[in-house]
Amino acid sequence: MEGRKVRELMSSVEGDVQPATDAEGMSLLRSMRDARDAPAVFKASLAALRAHNPDTVAFACEGVDDKKVYFQWIKNSNIKFGYEFIVCNGKEKVLKFRELLRRDVAGLNKDVYFFVDKDFDGLKGYATGPDVYLTETYSFENVLVTSEVLREILAVDMHCHSEPQIRDSVIEKFDEIYSSFLDVTRAHNHRIYLARRLGINSRPLPDKLNKLATVGLLKVEFAEKSVNEAIVLDREPSQPEIDQHEADFGSLEPRRDYRGKFALLFFARWLELLGRDRNSEESSLFGGVMKPSASATIQYSLDSIASRSLPPYSFKEFIGAISVDKQESASCR
């Protein structure tokens, strides 16, 4: 009898339960992700870190890719202190984590520093300070896509170590092709710039090169997708809004100030094409140069590109100031 009542009750409950809609399911997933990435969670991680090692410096950054590059740059900065990363999964979350620590009365914010991409919106109205490094360029990726990095790759990974004239000619071609890419994607950057300045939400930005441009070894062409299809906004900027920001956007220097992730997508693809050309019997850019005994590298990860770069002077200054502070603190004990 008792078992039958339980079964009837369960049947009644199951009948009342309605399956979640797709929208409700997505909303729940977003809520779970937001809870996992909340500043309070990062604060708890920091507290656990402090309990284990009170003197460790903590660097909060936007994402895993940021961590990989900053690791390389810190390694090249000759530091003499221990550190750990806290990955916050987004610029806004880094800034909110910083604000949370600024209000902490227990001094948990001591020896915590923040790495933030400048993007098109800087610190988004949050205060500057000696605890935050804001990139000089749009993002760290812009620092990786340079002729200096290419020169290192040519010498080490493409085995042009004794061919300075070839390295110079390839770099000249790179400068030409990269400028073409920036011209082709100017409208994409302009649209993103307007969205950030006007507070217009956008769908996730393209993470595939073919949505932006068709990149060849010797030329760059427009993608099949229109700019409006690639960069989808919640609403279109009005003409007065476009006119209002035209001069400011026009003053940007594309290599420094355009979206760095787009630049890195271009660079990785062009390096792949360049490596294939280096290995080819009918090379376009390495004609007259003996083929190396070892094949040139074709695929380049973020880590491998970052390892060929040097930290910007402003970053070395930022890290140097932390080193001085740590040394002074140690001498006062």
C-alpha contacts under 8 A as a table, 3 or more apart, distances in Angstrom:
res1	aa1	res2	aa2	distance
1	M	4	R	5.17
1	M	5	K	6.48
2	E	5	K	5.23
2	E	6	V	6.42
3	G	6	V	5.16
3	G	7	R	6.27
4	R	7	R	5.10
4	R	8	E	6.16
5	K	8	E	5.05
5	K	9	L	6.08
6	V	9	L	5.05
6	V	10	M	6.16
7	R	10	M	5.12
7	R	11	S	6.06
8	E	11	S	5.06
8	E	12	S	6.17
9	L	12	S	5.10
9	L	13	V	6.28
10	M	13	V	5.09
10	M	14	E	6.07
11	S	14	E	5.16
11	S	15	G	6.17
12	S	15	G	5.17
12	S	16	D	6.52
13	V	16	D	5.20
13	V	17	V	6.47
14	E	17	V	5.24
15	G	18	Q	7.76
20	A	23	A	7.99
20	A	24	E	5.80
20	A	25	G	6.10
21	T	24	E	5.12
21	T	25	G	6.15
22	D	25	G	5.02
22	D	26	M	6.16
23	A	26	M	5.17
23	A	27	S	6.10
24	E	27	S	4.99
24	E	28	L	6.15
25	G	28	L	5.10
25	G	29	L	6.27
26	M	29	L	5.06
26	M	30	R	6.16
27	S	30	R	5.10
27	S	31	S	6.16
28	L	31	S	5.03
28	L	32	M	6.19
29	L	32	M	5.07
29	L	33	R	6.19
30	R	33	R	5.07
30	R	34	D	6.01
31	S	34	D	5.04
31	S	35	A	6.08
32	M	35	A	5.12
32	M	36	R	6.23
33	R	36	R	5.06
33	R	37	D	6.18
34	D	37	D	5.07
34	D	38	A	5.79
35	A	38	A	5.12
35	A	41	V	7.90
36	R	41	V	6.70
37	D	41	V	6.52
37	D	42	F	7.34
37	D	88	C	6.52
37	D	89	N	6.93
37	D	93	K	7.53
38	A	41	V	5.41
38	A	42	F	6.87
38	A	93	K	7.22
39	P	42	F	5.09
39	P	43	K	6.17
39	P	93	K	6.55
39	P	94	V	7.87
39	P	96	K	6.40
39	P	97	F	4.65
39	P	100	L	7.08
40	A	43	K	4.92
40	A	44	A	6.22
40	A	97	F	7.53
40	A	100	L	7.87
41	V	44	A	5.08
41	V	45	S	6.34
42	F	45	S	4.97
42	F	46	L	6.15
42	F	86	I	7.17
42	F	88	C	7.29
42	F	97	F	7.14
43	K	46	L	4.98
43	K	47	A	6.16
43	K	97	F	7.40
43	K	101	L	7.56
44	A	47	A	5.03
44	A	48	A	6.26
45	S	48	A	5.13
45	S	49	L	6.20
46	L	49	L	4.95
46	L	50	R	6.14
46	L	58	A	7.79
46	L	86	I	7.86
46	L	108	L	7.91
47	A	50	R	5.05
47	A	51	A	6.19
47	A	108	L	7.28
48	A	51	A	5.10
48	A	52	H	6.45
49	L	52	H	5.23
49	L	53	N	6.03
49	L	54	P	7.33
49	L	56	T	7.98
50	R	53	N	5.00
50	R	54	P	4.30
50	R	55	D	7.29
50	R	56	T	7.28
51	A	54	P	6.05
53	N	56	T	5.83
55	D	111	D	7.85
56	T	81	F	7.53
56	T	82	G	5.44
56	T	83	Y	5.20
56	T	84	E	7.02
56	T	111	D	7.43
57	V	81	F	7.48
57	V	82	G	6.27
57	V	83	Y	4.46
57	V	84	E	6.39
57	V	111	D	5.05
57	V	112	V	5.99
57	V	113	Y	7.75
58	A	83	Y	5.57
58	A	84	E	4.99
58	A	85	F	5.72
58	A	86	I	6.85
58	A	111	D	6.39
58	A	112	V	4.77
58	A	113	Y	6.24
59	F	83	Y	7.20
59	F	84	E	6.24
59	F	85	F	4.82
59	F	86	I	6.04
59	F	112	V	5.99
59	F	113	Y	4.93
59	F	114	F	5.65
59	F	115	F	7.13
60	A	85	F	5.81
60	A	86	I	4.61
60	A	87	V	5.86
60	A	88	C	6.70
60	A	94	V	6.59
60	A	112	V	7.40
60	A	113	Y	6.19
60	A	114	F	4.77
60	A	115	F	6.22
61	C	66	D	6.43
61	C	67	K	6.63
61	C	85	F	7.25
61	C	86	I	6.42
61	C	87	V	5.26
61	C	88	C	6.05
61	C	89	N	7.82
61	C	91	K	7.86
61	C	94	V	6.47
61	C	114	F	6.03
61	C	115	F	4.97
61	C	116	V	6.62
62	E	66	D	6.35
62	E	87	V	5.97
62	E	88	C	5.25
62	E	89	N	5.11
62	E	90	G	4.63
62	E	91	K	5.25
62	E	93	K	7.66
62	E	94	V	6.21
62	E	115	F	7.22
62	E	116	V	6.77
63	G	66	D	5.25
63	G	67	K	6.46
63	G	87	V	5.42
63	G	88	C	6.22
63	G	89	N	4.80
63	G	90	G	6.34
64	V	67	K	5.03
64	V	68	K	6.46
64	V	87	V	6.51
64	V	89	N	7.74
65	D	68	K	5.18
65	D	69	V	6.56
65	D	302	L	7.56
66	D	69	V	5.37
66	D	70	Y	6.04
66	D	140	F	7.45
67	K	70	Y	5.21
67	K	71	F	5.87
67	K	85	F	7.14
67	K	87	V	7.43
68	K	71	F	5.23
68	K	72	Q	6.63
68	K	302	L	7.76
68	K	303	D	6.38
68	K	306	A	7.92
69	V	72	Q	5.23
69	V	73	W	6.37
69	V	140	F	7.67
69	V	302	L	7.72
69	V	303	D	6.87
69	V	306	A	5.66
69	V	307	S	8.00
70	Y	73	W	4.91
70	Y	74	I	5.90
71	F	74	I	5.22
71	F	75	K	6.11
72	Q	75	K	5.12
72	Q	76	N	6.44
72	Q	306	A	6.61
72	Q	307	S	6.13
73	W	76	N	5.09
73	W	77	S	6.38
73	W	309	S	7.97
73	W	310	L	6.46
73	W	311	P	5.00
74	I	77	S	4.99
74	I	78	N	7.28
74	I	79	I	7.06
74	I	311	P	7.88
74	I	319	I	7.52
75	K	78	N	6.34
75	K	79	I	7.30
76	N	310	L	7.23
76	N	311	P	7.29
77	S	311	P	7.77
77	S	316	K	6.07
77	S	319	I	7.22
77	S	320	G	7.73
79	I	319	I	7.57
79	I	320	G	7.58
79	I	323	S	6.48
80	K	323	S	6.82
81	F	323	S	7.05
81	F	326	K	7.47
88	C	91	K	7.70
88	C	93	K	5.88
88	C	94	V	5.66
89	N	93	K	6.84
89	N	94	V	7.80
90	G	93	K	5.33
90	G	94	V	6.46
91	K	94	V	5.17
91	K	95	L	6.39
91	K	116	V	6.46
91	K	117	D	7.39
92	E	95	L	5.17
92	E	96	K	6.13
93	K	96	K	5.03
93	K	97	F	5.93
94	V	97	F	5.13
94	V	98	R	6.26
94	V	114	F	7.12
94	V	116	V	7.53
95	L	98	R	5.05
95	L	99	E	6.32
95	L	123	L	7.80
95	L	126	Y	7.37
96	K	99	E	4.99
96	K	100	L	6.15
97	F	100	L	5.08
97	F	101	L	6.34
98	R	101	L	5.20
98	R	102	R	6.18
98	R	114	F	7.51
99	E	102	R	5.03
99	E	103	R	6.62
100	L	103	R	5.48
100	L	104	D	6.64
101	L	104	D	4.94
101	L	108	L	6.66
101	L	109	N	5.22
102	R	109	N	6.52
104	D	107	G	6.19
104	D	108	L	6.47
104	D	109	N	7.12
105	V	108	L	7.67
107	G	110	K	5.87
109	N	112	V	5.47
112	V	131	D	7.03
113	Y	131	D	4.80
113	Y	132	V	5.74
113	Y	133	Y	7.74
114	F	131	D	6.25
114	F	132	V	4.59
114	F	133	Y	6.05
115	F	132	V	6.01
115	F	133	Y	4.92
115	F	134	L	6.29
115	F	135	T	7.80
116	V	123	L	7.78
116	V	132	V	7.22
116	V	133	Y	6.08
116	V	134	L	4.96
116	V	135	T	6.52
117	D	122	G	7.31
117	D	134	L	5.72
117	D	135	T	5.23
117	D	137	T	7.79
117	D	138	Y	6.32
117	D	139	S	4.71
117	D	140	F	6.92
118	K	121	D	6.47
118	K	122	G	4.41
118	K	123	L	6.96
118	K	134	L	5.71
118	K	135	T	5.39
118	K	136	E	6.94
118	K	137	T	6.55
118	K	138	Y	5.08
118	K	139	S	6.03
119	D	122	G	6.03
119	D	137	T	7.67
119	D	138	Y	4.36
119	D	139	S	6.07
119	D	257	D	7.56
119	D	259	R	7.03
120	F	138	Y	6.87
120	F	193	Y	5.95
120	F	196	R	6.53
120	F	197	R	7.55
120	F	257	D	7.84
121	D	124	K	5.48
121	D	196	R	6.45
121	D	197	R	7.00
122	G	125	G	7.81
122	G	134	L	7.56
123	L	126	Y	5.34
123	L	127	A	7.25
123	L	128	T	7.47
123	L	134	L	7.75
128	T	132	V	6.88
129	G	132	V	5.81
130	P	133	Y	7.65
133	Y	315	F	7.32
133	Y	318	F	6.98
135	T	138	Y	6.82
135	T	139	S	5.97
135	T	140	F	6.64
136	E	139	S	7.66
136	E	256	R	7.82
136	E	314	S	7.72
137	T	140	F	6.90
137	T	142	N	6.33
137	T	143	V	7.31
137	T	256	R	4.78
137	T	257	D	5.56
138	Y	142	N	6.75
138	Y	256	R	6.14
138	Y	257	D	4.71
138	Y	258	Y	6.11
138	Y	259	R	5.99
138	Y	260	G	6.08
139	S	142	N	5.91
139	S	143	V	7.72
139	S	259	R	7.28
139	S	260	G	5.54
139	S	261	K	7.96
140	F	143	V	5.54
140	F	144	L	7.14
140	F	260	G	7.08
141	E	144	L	5.23
141	E	145	V	6.76
141	E	260	G	4.79
141	E	261	K	6.12
141	E	263	A	7.27
141	E	264	L	6.11
142	N	145	V	5.42
142	N	146	T	7.64
142	N	255	R	6.76
142	N	256	R	6.10
142	N	259	R	7.83
142	N	260	G	4.79
142	N	261	K	7.83
142	N	263	A	6.70
142	N	264	L	7.32
143	V	146	T	6.58
143	V	256	R	7.92
143	V	309	S	7.55
143	V	312	P	7.67
144	L	149	V	6.48
144	L	264	L	7.47
144	L	305	I	6.76
144	L	306	A	6.34
144	L	309	S	6.07
145	V	149	V	6.84
145	V	150	L	7.76
145	V	263	A	6.73
145	V	264	L	6.35
145	V	267	F	6.35
146	T	149	V	5.41
146	T	150	L	6.37
147	S	150	L	4.89
147	S	151	R	5.99
147	S	171	I	6.10
147	S	174	F	7.61
147	S	175	D	7.43
148	E	151	R	5.11
148	E	152	E	6.59
148	E	309	S	7.63
149	V	152	E	5.25
149	V	153	I	6.37
149	V	305	I	7.47
149	V	308	R	5.57
149	V	309	S	5.48
150	L	153	I	4.97
150	L	154	L	6.04
150	L	171	I	7.16
151	R	154	L	5.16
151	R	155	A	6.29
151	R	167	R	6.51
151	R	171	I	7.24
152	E	155	A	5.25
152	E	156	V	6.07
152	E	157	D	7.89
152	E	308	R	6.09
153	I	156	V	5.28
153	I	157	D	5.06
153	I	158	M	6.39
153	I	308	R	6.94
154	L	157	D	5.82
154	L	158	M	4.72
154	L	159	H	6.31
154	L	160	C	5.57
154	L	161	H	7.35
154	L	167	R	6.49
155	A	158	M	6.07
155	A	159	H	5.32
155	A	160	C	4.60
155	A	161	H	4.23
155	A	162	S	7.70
155	A	167	R	7.68
156	V	159	H	5.46
156	V	160	C	7.12
156	V	161	H	6.52
157	D	296	A	5.85
157	D	297	T	5.60
158	M	275	G	6.77
158	M	278	R	7.03
158	M	295	S	7.61
158	M	296	A	4.44
158	M	297	T	6.26
159	H	292	P	6.43
159	H	296	A	6.70
160	C	163	E	5.13
160	C	164	P	7.44
160	C	166	I	7.40
160	C	167	R	6.87
161	H	164	P	7.43
163	E	166	I	5.39
163	E	167	R	6.37
164	P	167	R	5.01
164	P	168	D	6.15
165	Q	168	D	5.11
165	Q	169	S	6.29
166	I	169	S	5.14
166	I	170	V	6.15
166	I	286	F	6.88
167	R	170	V	5.25
167	R	171	I	6.11
168	D	171	I	5.15
168	D	172	E	6.18
169	S	172	E	5.04
169	S	173	K	6.40
169	S	285	L	7.91
170	V	173	K	5.09
170	V	174	F	6.15
170	V	285	L	6.49
171	I	174	F	4.84
171	I	175	D	6.17
172	E	175	D	5.23
172	E	176	E	6.48
173	K	176	E	5.09
173	K	177	I	6.21
173	K	218	L	7.71
174	F	177	I	5.14
174	F	178	Y	5.83
175	D	178	Y	5.21
175	D	179	S	6.08
176	E	179	S	5.28
176	E	180	S	6.38
177	I	180	S	5.00
177	I	181	F	6.29
177	I	217	L	7.93
177	I	218	L	6.74
177	I	219	K	6.06
177	I	220	V	6.71
178	Y	181	F	5.01
178	Y	182	L	6.29
178	Y	266	F	7.94
179	S	182	L	5.12
179	S	183	D	6.21
180	S	183	D	5.04
180	S	184	V	6.17
180	S	219	K	7.54
180	S	220	V	6.15
181	F	184	V	5.06
181	F	185	T	6.18
181	F	213	A	7.38
181	F	215	V	7.74
181	F	220	V	5.95
181	F	221	E	7.92
181	F	266	F	7.64
182	L	185	T	5.16
182	L	186	R	5.83
182	L	254	P	6.61
182	L	255	R	7.66
183	D	186	R	5.16
184	V	187	A	7.34
184	V	213	A	7.01
184	V	220	V	7.67
184	V	221	E	7.11
184	V	222	F	6.11
185	T	188	H	5.13
185	T	189	N	6.39
185	T	212	L	6.60
185	T	213	A	7.35
186	R	189	N	5.22
186	R	190	H	6.10
187	A	190	H	4.89
187	A	191	R	6.14
187	A	227	V	6.79
188	H	191	R	5.25
188	H	192	I	6.39
188	H	212	L	7.81
188	H	227	V	5.83
188	H	230	A	7.84
188	H	231	I	6.73
189	N	192	I	5.11
189	N	193	Y	5.96
189	N	258	Y	6.17
189	N	259	R	6.60
190	H	193	Y	4.98
190	H	194	L	6.21
190	H	249	F	6.95
191	R	194	L	5.23
191	R	195	A	6.28
191	R	231	I	7.15
192	I	195	A	5.04
192	I	196	R	6.25
192	I	231	I	7.30
193	Y	196	R	5.28
193	Y	197	R	6.15
193	Y	249	F	7.42
194	L	197	R	5.13
194	L	198	L	5.84
194	L	200	I	7.86
194	L	237	P	7.32
194	L	242	I	7.16
194	L	245	H	7.32
195	A	198	L	5.28
195	A	199	G	5.72
195	A	200	I	4.59
195	A	201	N	6.62
195	A	202	S	7.28
195	A	233	L	7.38
195	A	237	P	7.78
196	R	199	G	5.25
196	R	200	I	6.40
196	R	201	N	7.89
197	R	200	I	7.85
198	L	241	E	7.93
200	I	233	L	6.76
200	I	234	D	6.46
200	I	235	R	6.91
201	N	233	L	5.98
201	N	234	D	5.61
202	S	205	L	7.53
202	S	231	I	7.24
202	S	232	V	5.70
202	S	233	L	4.29
202	S	234	D	5.88
203	R	231	I	7.31
203	R	232	V	5.64
203	R	233	L	6.39
203	R	234	D	7.80
205	L	230	A	7.48
205	L	231	I	6.28
206	P	209	L	7.59
206	P	211	K	6.53
206	P	212	L	7.55
206	P	230	A	6.51
206	P	231	I	7.34
207	D	261	K	7.87
207	D	262	F	7.71
207	D	265	L	7.88
208	K	211	K	5.88
208	K	212	L	7.51
208	K	265	L	7.36
209	L	212	L	5.37
209	L	213	A	6.20
209	L	214	T	7.45
209	L	262	F	7.38
209	L	265	L	5.90
209	L	266	F	6.75
210	N	213	A	5.36
210	N	214	T	5.83
210	N	223	A	6.25
211	K	223	A	6.01
211	K	224	E	7.44
211	K	225	K	6.08
211	K	230	A	6.12
212	L	222	F	7.18
212	L	223	A	5.47
212	L	225	K	7.50
212	L	227	V	7.82
212	L	230	A	7.10
213	A	220	V	6.84
213	A	221	E	5.83
213	A	222	F	4.82
213	A	223	A	4.17
213	A	224	E	7.88
214	T	220	V	5.71
214	T	221	E	5.05
214	T	222	F	6.05
214	T	223	A	5.53
215	V	219	K	6.48
215	V	220	V	4.63
215	V	221	E	6.54
215	V	266	F	7.19
215	V	269	R	7.42
215	V	270	W	7.17
216	G	219	K	5.17
216	G	220	V	5.83
216	G	270	W	7.10
216	G	273	L	7.36
217	L	270	W	6.24
217	L	273	L	5.84
217	L	274	L	6.66
223	A	226	S	7.21
225	K	229	E	6.00
225	K	230	A	6.30
226	S	229	E	5.16
226	S	230	A	6.29
227	V	230	A	5.09
227	V	231	I	5.94
228	N	231	I	5.18
228	N	232	V	5.77
228	N	233	L	7.97
229	E	232	V	5.86
233	L	236	E	6.59
237	P	241	E	6.05
237	P	242	I	6.44
238	S	241	E	5.17
238	S	242	I	6.29
239	Q	242	I	4.97
239	Q	243	D	6.10
240	P	243	D	5.04
240	P	244	Q	6.03
241	E	244	Q	5.06
241	E	245	H	6.65
242	I	245	H	5.60
242	I	246	E	6.04
243	D	246	E	5.14
243	D	247	A	7.87
244	Q	247	A	7.54
245	H	248	D	5.44
245	H	249	F	6.28
246	E	249	F	5.32
246	E	250	G	6.07
247	A	250	G	4.98
247	A	251	S	6.31
248	D	251	S	5.25
248	D	252	L	7.03
249	F	252	L	5.53
252	L	256	R	7.89
252	L	257	D	5.83
252	L	258	Y	7.70
253	E	256	R	5.57
253	E	257	D	5.47
253	E	258	Y	7.44
254	P	257	D	5.17
254	P	258	Y	4.97
255	R	258	Y	6.26
257	D	260	G	7.84
258	Y	263	A	7.99
259	R	262	F	5.71
259	R	263	A	6.76
260	G	263	A	4.96
260	G	264	L	6.20
261	K	264	L	5.10
261	K	265	L	6.23
262	F	265	L	5.15
262	F	266	F	6.40
263	A	266	F	5.14
263	A	267	F	6.21
264	L	267	F	4.89
264	L	268	A	6.06
265	L	268	A	5.43
265	L	269	R	6.35
266	F	269	R	5.32
266	F	270	W	6.10
267	F	270	W	5.08
267	F	271	L	5.98
268	A	271	L	5.23
268	A	272	E	6.29
268	A	299	Q	7.61
268	A	300	Y	6.29
268	A	301	S	7.93
269	R	272	E	5.13
269	R	273	L	6.41
270	W	273	L	5.05
270	W	274	L	5.99
271	L	274	L	4.84
271	L	275	G	6.00
271	L	298	I	6.80
271	L	299	Q	7.62
271	L	300	Y	7.46
272	E	275	G	5.17
272	E	276	R	6.34
272	E	297	T	7.87
272	E	298	I	4.61
272	E	299	Q	5.71
272	E	300	Y	7.41
273	L	276	R	5.17
273	L	277	D	6.18
273	L	298	I	7.41
274	L	277	D	4.98
274	L	278	R	6.17
274	L	298	I	7.63
275	G	278	R	5.00
275	G	279	N	6.36
275	G	296	A	5.52
275	G	297	T	5.80
275	G	298	I	4.71
276	R	279	N	5.16
276	R	280	S	6.15
276	R	296	A	7.61
276	R	298	I	6.34
277	D	280	S	5.03
277	D	282	E	7.73
277	D	283	S	5.12
277	D	284	S	6.62
277	D	285	L	7.10
277	D	286	F	7.42
278	R	283	S	6.26
278	R	285	L	7.60
278	R	286	F	6.14
278	R	291	K	7.45
278	R	296	A	6.44
279	N	283	S	7.58
279	N	291	K	6.92
279	N	295	S	6.13
279	N	296	A	6.23
280	S	283	S	5.24
282	E	287	G	7.45
283	S	286	F	5.47
283	S	287	G	5.49
284	S	287	G	6.13
286	F	289	V	5.68
292	P	295	S	6.44
292	P	296	A	7.68
297	T	300	Y	7.48
300	Y	304	S	6.02
300	Y	305	I	6.53
301	S	304	S	5.23
301	S	305	I	6.39
302	L	305	I	5.28
302	L	306	A	5.98
303	D	306	A	5.05
303	D	307	S	6.06
304	S	307	S	5.19
304	S	308	R	6.85
305	I	308	R	5.44
305	I	309	S	6.89
306	A	309	S	5.18
307	S	310	L	7.95
311	P	315	F	6.16
311	P	316	K	6.53
312	P	315	F	5.27
312	P	316	K	6.51
313	Y	316	K	5.13
313	Y	317	E	6.23
314	S	317	E	5.03
314	S	318	F	6.20
315	F	318	F	4.98
315	F	319	I	6.21
316	K	319	I	5.17
316	K	320	G	5.83
317	E	320	G	4.90
317	E	321	A	6.15
318	F	321	A	5.33
318	F	322	I	6.65
319	I	322	I	5.14
319	I	323	S	6.33
320	G	323	S	5.00
320	G	324	V	6.31
321	A	324	V	5.14
321	A	325	D	6.21
322	I	325	D	5.04
322	I	326	K	6.15
323	S	326	K	5.16
323	S	327	Q	6.20
324	V	327	Q	5.12
324	V	328	E	6.15
325	D	328	E	5.17
325	D	329	S	6.14
326	K	329	S	5.09
326	K	330	A	6.19
327	Q	330	A	5.13
327	Q	331	S	6.24
328	E	331	S	5.14
328	E	332	C	6.37
329	S	332	C	5.30
329	S	333	R	6.88
330	A	333	R	5.60
